[in-house]
Amino acid sequence: METILSIQNLWKIYPNGTVANQDVSVDIKEGTIHAIVGENGAGKTTLMKVVFGITQAKSGNISLRGKLFAPSQPSEAIDAGIGMVHQHLMLAPELTVAENIVLGVEPKRGGVFFDFDRAVQTAQEISEKYQLAVPVDKPISELPIGTRQRVEILKALYRNAELLILDEPTAVLTPQETEILFQTLDQLKEQGKTIVFISHKLKEVKRIADTVTIMRAAKVIDTKPAAELSIEGIAELMVGHKIDLSRVATPEHIGPAKLSVRNLNMTRDDGVQAVRNVSFEVAGGEILGVAGVEGNGQTELVRALVGLLPVDSGEILVGSTDIAQLSPKDIRQLGVSHIPEDRMEDGVAPLMSIQENIIVDRYEKAEFSTWFRIFWKNVLAHTVGLIRDYRIHAGSPKHEISSLSGGNIQKCVVARELSADPDVVVASQPTRGVDIGSWEHLHTLIVEARNRGRAVFLVSADLDEILKLSTRIIVMFEGEIVARFEDASTVTAQDLGPYMLGIKRQEESSAKVSA
């Protein structure tokens, strides 16, 4: 196979002195899927941003189809047949799916006016061609995260990309959506297209990649055929030490219930009942895992627990206090922390600094402010301490939080929420989009919270995460609890699958409350 993209001895150093890529060399073969893996901050995304013309290298060469290639802006890379789907989606929320897909290369009527009907038709055709279903006439703002991701991929494919760079493309997709995407990528490969696949999900890398390049601390550690590498071997090369993928030990002591939900019902804005007669308890010193395909009521349930959505009926008790009608601020003051599933939309204010995001829930405390001013020296010291303790790769705490990688933004959210010393931790997709090293570290932090007697309510689309961390497991399907497993240590993914798909259900599981 011919080399379509060759990167040789590339260095990228940012103005603040950060070395993002150090003497990096990689060859990408045409018609293959080439995975690039590494911890957050290893240099993967920066390398591809250089290829795509978003930023420029200090030294080194890039060759595209045997010719030197040094794009100064993304439009040059697009014209050369390169497409890039970014981890943080770059869509115009007020525009429709069709308008986003054709944005910048819109079909014209009479050579002058935007032809909306043709744009819709074109978007529908490309959606069907690549088997990535999207509602072409709906605004992006009305779509769930997984559908927005599909729009980004279709947007790149619409521009006839021959080399497609996907930066964490499955971070917001369900397992079923991921498999559909992988089938599409396999088809694209058969058609001769080349795919660079950046991911933290090593099982997916093994499933889809022909070749794997491992990066650590801005350098390439190794490049090998995927068939020659194990998941454990990739993880060890990424972080420089062995990763423990085994299940956590059963907690030594479980206390009384700290979070109780009784007969909860919720209806979405479109009139569909999202949560149906849901009841459960979470005790201090345990992790209750919620398994289920995304879109089965988990999001609405979590948002109700933290005061972001109203309920139709039922009770949500923190201790003996019913919080179902309280504000998010009041709920937080009762000792409830929230790690949201969408860190950029609900977890941080992207244009504010790291330190401002870290103290957003505690700036009124006496150590940080008075009525008249904020004690920025104390805020800075507090933030620096959390950056150290939570292993956040960041420059100045005064930098915008959006300047960090997705995984490090996630660690900032987790640092803020767990450092609040809550009684109840509501964690939704807590490790979504983070690398294997951060995955292990965040799991350690969650287990430490459990061991300190906190009640942890864990929602995750990652079954490995649910099985590793949970003390008990419930399964949700179409808004109901359809199964309960009181001892998670004996449960397998195969056990959960039929319940997640609605093929099986346990009798009376929705109404039962576990002690």
C-alpha positions as CSV (number, residue, x, y, z in Angstrom):
1,M,0.0,0.0,0.0
2,E,1.1,3.5,-0.8
3,T,1.8,6.1,1.9
4,I,-0.8,8.9,1.6
5,L,0.4,11.0,4.5
6,S,4.0,11.1,5.8
7,I,4.9,13.1,8.9
8,Q,8.7,13.4,9.5
9,N,10.5,14.8,12.5
10,L,7.8,17.2,13.3
11,W,8.1,19.6,16.3
12,K,5.3,21.8,17.6
13,I,6.0,24.2,20.5
14,Y,3.4,26.6,21.7
15,P,4.3,30.2,22.6
16,N,4.1,29.4,26.3
17,G,6.9,26.9,25.9
18,T,4.7,23.7,25.9
19,V,6.2,21.0,23.7
20,A,3.2,19.4,22.1
21,N,5.0,17.3,19.4
22,Q,8.6,16.3,19.8
23,D,10.4,14.9,16.7
24,V,7.2,13.0,15.6
25,S,7.3,10.7,12.6
26,V,4.3,8.7,11.3
27,D,3.4,7.2,8.0
28,I,-0.3,6.7,7.1
29,K,-1.0,4.1,4.4
30,E,-3.7,4.7,1.9
31,G,-6.9,2.8,2.3
32,T,-6.3,1.9,5.9
33,I,-7.6,2.8,9.3
34,H,-4.7,4.1,11.4
35,A,-5.4,4.7,15.1
36,I,-3.4,7.2,17.1
37,V,-3.7,6.7,20.9
38,G,-2.2,8.3,23.9
39,E,-3.1,10.0,27.2
40,N,-4.6,13.5,27.2
41,G,-1.9,15.9,26.3
42,A,0.2,13.3,24.6
43,G,0.1,15.3,21.4
44,K,-2.4,13.3,19.2
45,T,-4.9,16.1,18.5
46,T,-2.2,18.7,18.1
47,L,-0.5,16.6,15.5
48,M,-3.7,16.3,13.5
49,K,-4.4,20.0,13.9
50,V,-1.0,20.6,12.1
51,V,-2.1,18.3,9.3
52,F,-5.4,20.1,9.0
53,G,-3.9,23.6,9.0
54,I,-5.4,24.8,12.3
55,T,-1.9,25.4,13.7
56,Q,1.6,25.2,12.2
57,A,4.7,23.2,13.2
58,K,8.0,24.7,14.3
59,S,9.9,22.3,12.2
60,G,9.6,19.0,10.3
61,N,7.9,18.0,7.1
62,I,4.5,16.7,6.0
63,S,4.0,15.0,2.7
64,L,0.6,14.3,1.1
65,R,0.7,11.8,-1.7
66,G,4.4,12.3,-2.1
67,K,4.4,16.1,-2.2
68,L,5.3,18.5,0.5
69,F,2.2,19.8,2.3
70,A,2.1,22.7,4.8
71,P,-1.4,24.0,5.1
72,S,-1.7,27.5,6.7
73,Q,-5.5,27.1,7.2
74,P,-8.1,24.4,7.2
75,S,-9.5,25.4,3.8
76,E,-6.3,24.3,2.2
77,A,-6.5,20.9,3.9
78,I,-10.1,20.5,2.8
79,D,-9.2,21.4,-0.8
80,A,-6.5,18.8,-0.6
81,G,-9.1,16.1,0.3
82,I,-8.6,16.1,4.1
83,G,-11.6,16.2,6.5
84,M,-11.5,16.5,10.3
85,V,-14.2,15.8,12.8
86,H,-13.3,17.5,16.1
87,Q,-13.9,16.2,19.6
88,H,-15.7,19.4,20.6
89,L,-18.4,19.6,17.9
90,M,-18.2,22.6,15.6
91,L,-21.8,23.1,14.5
92,A,-24.1,26.1,14.3
93,P,-26.8,25.3,16.8
94,E,-29.5,27.6,15.3
95,L,-29.1,26.1,11.8
96,T,-30.7,22.9,10.6
97,V,-28.8,19.6,10.0
98,A,-28.9,20.2,6.3
99,E,-27.7,23.8,6.6
100,N,-24.8,22.6,8.8
101,I,-23.8,19.9,6.4
102,V,-23.5,22.2,3.3
103,L,-22.3,25.2,5.2
104,G,-19.6,27.0,3.2
105,V,-20.4,25.0,0.0
106,E,-24.1,25.7,-0.2
107,P,-26.1,24.7,-3.3
108,K,-27.4,27.9,-5.1
109,R,-30.6,28.6,-7.0
110,G,-29.9,30.7,-10.0
111,G,-26.3,30.9,-8.9
112,V,-27.2,33.4,-6.2
113,F,-29.7,32.3,-3.7
114,F,-29.3,29.5,-1.2
115,D,-31.4,26.5,-2.3
116,F,-32.7,25.1,0.9
117,D,-34.7,22.3,-0.7
118,R,-31.7,21.0,-2.5
119,A,-29.6,21.2,0.6
120,V,-32.2,19.1,2.4
121,Q,-32.2,16.6,-0.5
122,T,-28.4,16.5,-0.6
123,A,-28.2,15.9,3.2
124,Q,-30.8,13.2,3.1
125,E,-28.9,11.4,0.2
126,I,-25.6,11.5,2.0
127,S,-27.2,10.4,5.3
128,E,-28.6,7.3,3.5
129,K,-25.5,6.6,1.6
130,Y,-23.3,6.3,4.7
131,Q,-26.1,4.9,6.9
132,L,-25.8,7.7,9.4
133,A,-29.4,8.6,10.1
134,V,-30.1,12.3,11.0
135,P,-33.2,14.4,10.9
136,V,-32.1,16.8,8.1
137,D,-34.7,19.5,8.7
138,K,-34.3,19.9,12.5
139,P,-32.1,22.5,14.2
140,I,-28.9,21.2,15.8
141,S,-30.0,22.7,19.1
142,E,-32.8,20.2,19.3
143,L,-30.7,17.1,18.8
144,P,-29.0,14.8,21.3
145,I,-25.2,14.6,21.4
146,G,-24.9,11.4,19.5
147,T,-26.9,12.8,16.5
148,R,-24.8,15.9,16.5
149,Q,-21.7,13.8,16.2
150,R,-23.2,12.0,13.1
151,V,-23.8,15.4,11.5
152,E,-20.1,16.4,12.0
153,I,-19.1,13.1,10.3
154,L,-21.5,13.7,7.4
155,K,-20.3,17.3,7.0
156,A,-16.7,16.0,6.4
157,L,-17.9,13.2,4.0
158,Y,-20.0,15.8,2.0
159,R,-16.7,17.6,1.2
160,N,-15.4,14.4,-0.4
161,A,-12.6,13.8,2.0
162,E,-10.2,11.1,0.9
163,L,-8.3,11.3,4.2
164,L,-10.7,11.5,7.2
165,I,-9.4,12.5,10.6
166,L,-11.8,11.5,13.5
167,D,-10.9,12.9,16.9
168,E,-12.7,10.8,19.5
169,P,-15.7,10.1,17.2
170,T,-17.4,7.6,19.5
171,A,-17.1,9.6,22.7
172,V,-20.8,10.5,22.6
173,L,-22.2,7.5,20.7
174,T,-24.0,4.5,22.1
175,P,-22.6,1.0,21.5
176,Q,-25.2,0.5,18.7
177,E,-24.3,3.8,17.1
178,T,-20.6,3.0,17.4
179,E,-21.1,-0.3,15.6
180,I,-23.0,1.5,12.8
181,L,-20.2,4.1,12.5
182,F,-17.6,1.3,12.4
183,Q,-19.5,-0.4,9.6
184,T,-19.5,2.9,7.7
185,L,-15.7,3.2,8.3
186,D,-15.2,-0.3,7.0
187,Q,-17.2,0.6,3.9
188,L,-15.2,3.8,3.4
189,K,-11.9,1.8,3.7
190,E,-13.2,-0.6,1.1
191,Q,-13.8,2.4,-1.2
192,G,-10.2,3.4,-0.8
193,K,-10.6,6.2,1.7
194,T,-8.0,6.6,4.5
195,I,-9.1,7.2,8.1
196,V,-7.0,8.5,11.1
197,F,-8.8,7.4,14.2
198,I,-8.0,9.1,17.5
199,S,-9.6,7.4,20.4
200,H,-9.2,6.5,24.1
201,K,-11.3,3.4,23.8
202,L,-8.8,0.6,23.3
203,K,-11.4,-2.1,22.6
204,E,-12.6,0.1,19.7
205,V,-9.1,0.6,18.5
206,K,-8.6,-3.2,18.4
207,R,-11.9,-3.6,16.6
208,I,-11.4,-1.0,13.9
209,A,-7.7,-0.2,13.3
210,D,-5.3,-1.8,10.9
211,T,-2.3,0.0,12.5
212,V,-1.8,1.7,15.8
213,T,0.6,4.5,16.7
214,I,1.1,5.1,20.5
215,M,2.1,8.5,21.8
216,R,3.3,9.5,25.2
217,A,4.6,12.9,26.4
218,A,4.6,14.4,22.9
219,K,6.6,11.6,21.4
220,V,5.8,8.5,19.3
221,I,6.5,5.4,21.4
222,D,5.7,2.8,18.8
223,T,3.8,2.0,15.6
224,K,2.6,-1.6,15.0
225,P,-0.1,-3.5,13.3
226,A,-3.1,-3.7,15.5
227,A,-3.1,-7.5,15.3
228,E,0.3,-7.6,17.1
229,L,-1.0,-5.5,20.1
230,S,-3.2,-6.4,23.1
231,I,-5.4,-3.9,24.9
232,E,-3.2,-4.3,28.0
233,G,-0.1,-3.8,25.9
234,I,-1.4,-0.6,24.3
235,A,-2.5,0.7,27.7
236,E,0.9,0.1,29.2
237,L,2.8,1.8,26.3
238,M,0.4,4.8,26.6
239,V,1.0,5.4,30.3
240,G,4.3,3.8,31.0
241,H,3.1,1.3,33.6
242,K,0.6,-1.5,33.9
243,I,-3.1,-0.6,34.1
244,D,-5.4,-2.4,36.5
245,L,-8.6,-3.3,34.6
246,S,-10.0,-5.6,37.3
247,R,-13.1,-4.9,39.2
248,V,-12.9,-3.0,42.5
249,A,-13.3,-4.8,45.7
250,T,-16.7,-4.9,47.4
251,P,-17.0,-2.2,50.0
252,E,-16.3,-3.2,53.6
253,H,-19.1,-1.2,55.1
254,I,-22.4,0.1,53.6
255,G,-24.4,2.6,55.7
256,P,-27.9,3.9,55.6
257,A,-29.6,5.3,52.4
258,K,-28.5,8.8,51.5
259,L,-30.5,9.1,48.3
260,S,-34.0,7.6,47.9
261,V,-36.2,7.8,44.8
262,R,-39.8,6.7,45.1
263,N,-42.3,6.1,42.3
264,L,-40.8,8.8,40.1
265,N,-42.5,9.8,36.8
266,M,-41.3,12.3,34.3
267,T,-42.6,13.5,30.9
268,R,-40.5,15.1,28.1
269,D,-41.5,18.2,26.3
270,D,-42.7,16.2,23.3
271,G,-45.2,14.4,25.6
272,V,-43.3,11.1,25.8
273,Q,-43.0,9.6,29.3
274,A,-39.2,9.5,29.9
275,V,-39.2,8.0,33.4
276,R,-41.9,5.5,34.6
277,N,-42.5,4.7,38.2
278,V,-38.8,4.5,39.1
279,S,-37.7,3.6,42.6
280,F,-34.3,2.9,44.1
281,E,-32.0,3.8,47.0
282,V,-28.3,4.5,47.2
283,A,-26.6,3.9,50.5
284,G,-23.5,5.6,51.9
285,G,-20.5,3.5,51.0
286,E,-21.8,2.0,47.8
287,I,-21.9,2.7,44.1
288,L,-25.2,2.0,42.3
289,G,-24.6,1.6,38.6
290,V,-27.2,2.3,36.0
291,A,-26.8,0.3,32.8
292,G,-28.8,0.8,29.6
293,V,-28.6,2.1,26.1
294,E,-28.5,5.9,26.1
295,G,-31.9,7.5,25.5
296,N,-33.8,5.2,27.9
297,G,-34.6,7.8,30.6
298,Q,-31.2,8.0,32.2
299,T,-30.5,11.6,31.2
300,E,-33.9,12.8,32.4
301,L,-33.5,10.9,35.7
302,V,-30.1,12.4,36.4
303,R,-31.3,15.9,35.6
304,A,-34.2,15.5,38.0
305,L,-31.9,14.3,40.8
306,V,-29.9,17.6,40.6
307,G,-32.8,20.0,40.0
308,L,-32.4,20.6,36.3
309,L,-35.8,19.1,35.2
310,P,-39.2,19.0,36.9
311,V,-40.9,15.7,37.8
312,D,-44.6,14.8,37.3
313,S,-44.9,12.8,40.5
314,G,-42.9,10.9,43.1
315,E,-40.2,11.7,45.7
316,I,-36.5,12.3,45.6
317,L,-35.1,12.3,49.1
318,V,-31.6,13.3,50.2
319,G,-31.6,12.0,53.7
320,S,-35.2,12.9,54.9
321,T,-35.5,16.0,52.7
322,D,-37.6,15.8,49.5
323,I,-35.6,17.8,46.9
324,A,-38.0,17.2,43.9
325,Q,-39.1,20.8,43.9
326,L,-35.8,22.5,45.0
327,S,-33.4,24.5,42.9
328,P,-30.0,23.1,41.8
329,K,-28.3,25.5,44.3
330,D,-30.4,24.3,47.2
331,I,-29.8,20.7,46.2
332,R,-26.0,21.3,46.1
333,Q,-26.2,22.9,49.6
334,L,-27.7,19.6,50.8
335,G,-24.5,17.8,49.8
336,V,-25.2,16.6,46.2
337,S,-22.5,16.9,43.5
338,H,-23.1,16.4,39.8
339,I,-20.7,15.2,37.2
340,P,-22.8,15.9,34.0
341,E,-22.8,13.8,30.8
342,D,-22.0,16.8,28.6
343,R,-19.1,18.6,30.2
344,M,-19.1,21.5,27.7
345,E,-22.8,22.3,27.9
346,D,-23.5,21.6,31.6
347,G,-20.1,21.2,33.3
348,V,-18.2,24.3,32.5
349,A,-18.4,27.9,31.2
350,P,-16.0,27.5,28.2
351,L,-14.9,31.1,27.9
352,M,-14.2,31.5,31.7
353,S,-10.8,30.6,33.2
354,I,-9.9,27.3,34.9
355,Q,-9.9,28.9,38.3
356,E,-13.3,30.6,37.7
357,N,-14.8,27.2,36.7
358,I,-13.3,25.5,39.8
359,I,-14.9,27.9,42.3
360,V,-18.2,28.5,40.5
361,D,-20.1,26.6,43.2
362,R,-18.2,28.0,46.2
363,Y,-17.1,31.6,45.4
364,E,-19.5,32.9,48.1
365,K,-17.5,31.1,50.8
366,A,-15.6,33.3,53.2
367,E,-12.2,32.0,52.1
368,F,-12.8,33.2,48.6
369,S,-14.8,36.4,48.8
370,T,-16.6,39.1,50.7
371,W,-19.6,41.2,49.6
372,F,-17.2,43.5,47.8
373,R,-14.4,41.4,46.2
374,I,-13.0,38.0,45.4
375,F,-9.8,36.9,47.0
376,W,-8.0,35.8,43.8
377,K,-4.9,34.8,45.6
378,N,-6.9,32.2,47.6
379,V,-8.7,31.1,44.5
380,L,-5.4,30.6,42.6
381,A,-3.9,28.6,45.5
382,H,-7.0,26.4,45.7
383,T,-7.0,25.8,41.9
384,V,-3.3,25.0,41.8
385,G,-3.9,22.4,44.6
386,L,-6.7,20.7,42.6
387,I,-4.7,20.7,39.4
388,R,-1.9,18.9,41.3
389,D,-4.2,16.5,43.2
390,Y,-6.3,15.5,40.2
391,R,-3.4,15.4,37.7
392,I,-4.8,18.0,35.4
393,H,-2.4,18.9,32.5
394,A,-2.9,22.7,32.4
395,G,-0.8,25.8,32.0
396,S,-1.9,28.8,34.0
397,P,-5.1,28.5,36.0
398,K,-6.0,31.8,34.5
399,H,-6.2,30.3,31.0
400,E,-9.7,29.7,29.5
401,I,-10.8,26.2,30.4
402,S,-11.7,25.6,26.7
403,S,-7.9,25.7,26.0
404,L,-7.5,22.3,27.7
405,S,-8.0,18.9,26.1
406,G,-11.4,17.3,26.6
407,G,-10.1,14.8,29.1
408,N,-8.5,17.6,31.2
409,I,-11.7,19.6,31.1
410,Q,-13.4,16.5,32.4
411,K,-10.9,16.2,35.2
412,C,-11.6,19.8,36.2
413,V,-15.3,19.0,36.5
414,V,-14.6,16.0,38.6
415,A,-12.1,17.9,40.8
416,R,-14.7,20.6,41.5
417,E,-17.4,18.1,42.2
418,L,-15.5,15.7,44.4
419,S,-13.5,18.4,46.3
420,A,-16.9,19.8,47.5
421,D,-16.9,16.8,49.9
422,P,-20.5,15.8,49.0
423,D,-22.7,13.2,50.7
424,V,-24.2,12.1,47.3
425,V,-22.3,12.0,44.0
426,V,-24.4,11.9,40.9
427,A,-22.0,10.9,38.1
428,S,-23.2,10.7,34.5
429,Q,-20.6,9.4,32.0
430,P,-17.8,10.5,34.3
431,T,-15.0,9.2,32.1
432,R,-16.5,9.9,28.7
433,G,-13.7,11.0,26.2
434,V,-10.8,10.5,28.6
435,D,-7.7,8.3,28.1
436,I,-7.0,5.0,29.8
437,G,-4.7,6.6,32.4
438,S,-7.2,9.2,33.3
439,W,-10.0,6.5,33.2
440,E,-8.1,4.6,35.9
441,H,-7.4,7.7,37.9
442,L,-11.0,8.9,37.9
443,H,-12.2,5.5,38.9
444,T,-9.8,5.6,41.8
445,L,-11.2,9.0,42.9
446,I,-14.8,7.7,42.6
447,V,-14.0,4.6,44.7
448,E,-12.2,6.8,47.3
449,A,-15.4,8.8,47.6
450,R,-17.4,5.6,48.1
451,N,-14.9,4.4,50.7
452,R,-15.4,7.7,52.6
453,G,-19.1,6.8,53.0
454,R,-20.4,8.8,50.1
455,A,-23.4,7.5,48.1
456,V,-22.5,7.3,44.4
457,F,-25.1,7.1,41.7
458,L,-23.3,6.1,38.5
459,V,-24.8,6.3,35.0
460,S,-22.5,5.1,32.2
461,A,-22.9,3.8,28.6
462,D,-19.5,2.1,29.2
463,L,-20.4,-1.4,30.5
464,D,-16.7,-2.0,31.5
465,E,-17.1,1.0,33.8
466,I,-20.4,-0.2,35.2
467,L,-19.1,-3.7,35.9
468,K,-15.8,-2.5,37.3
469,L,-17.1,0.1,39.8
470,S,-20.7,-0.9,40.8
471,T,-21.7,-2.5,44.1
472,R,-25.2,-3.0,42.7
473,I,-26.6,-2.5,39.2
474,I,-30.0,-1.5,37.9
475,V,-30.9,-1.6,34.2
476,M,-33.2,0.9,32.5
477,F,-35.2,0.4,29.3
478,E,-37.8,2.8,28.0
479,G,-37.8,4.8,31.2
480,E,-38.3,1.8,33.5
481,I,-36.1,-0.3,35.8
482,V,-36.3,-3.7,34.1
483,A,-33.7,-5.5,36.2
484,R,-31.8,-5.3,39.5
485,F,-28.6,-7.1,40.4
486,E,-27.8,-6.9,44.1
487,D,-24.2,-8.3,43.7
488,A,-22.5,-6.7,40.8
489,S,-19.4,-8.8,41.3
490,T,-21.2,-11.8,39.8
491,V,-22.7,-10.0,36.7
492,T,-21.3,-10.0,33.2
493,A,-22.0,-7.9,30.1
494,Q,-23.8,-10.9,28.6
495,D,-26.1,-10.9,31.7
496,L,-27.1,-7.3,31.2
497,G,-27.5,-7.3,27.4
498,P,-31.0,-8.8,27.1
499,Y,-32.4,-6.4,29.7
500,M,-30.7,-3.4,28.0
501,L,-32.3,-4.4,24.7
502,G,-35.7,-5.0,26.2
503,I,-35.7,-8.7,25.4
504,K,-36.0,-9.7,29.1
505,R,-37.3,-8.1,32.3
506,Q,-37.5,-9.1,35.9
507,E,-40.9,-9.2,37.5
508,E,-41.8,-6.1,39.6
509,S,-38.3,-4.7,39.1
510,S,-39.5,-1.2,38.5
511,A,-41.5,-0.9,41.7
512,K,-39.1,-2.6,44.0
513,V,-36.8,-0.6,46.2
514,S,-33.5,-2.3,47.2
515,A,-32.4,-1.9,50.8
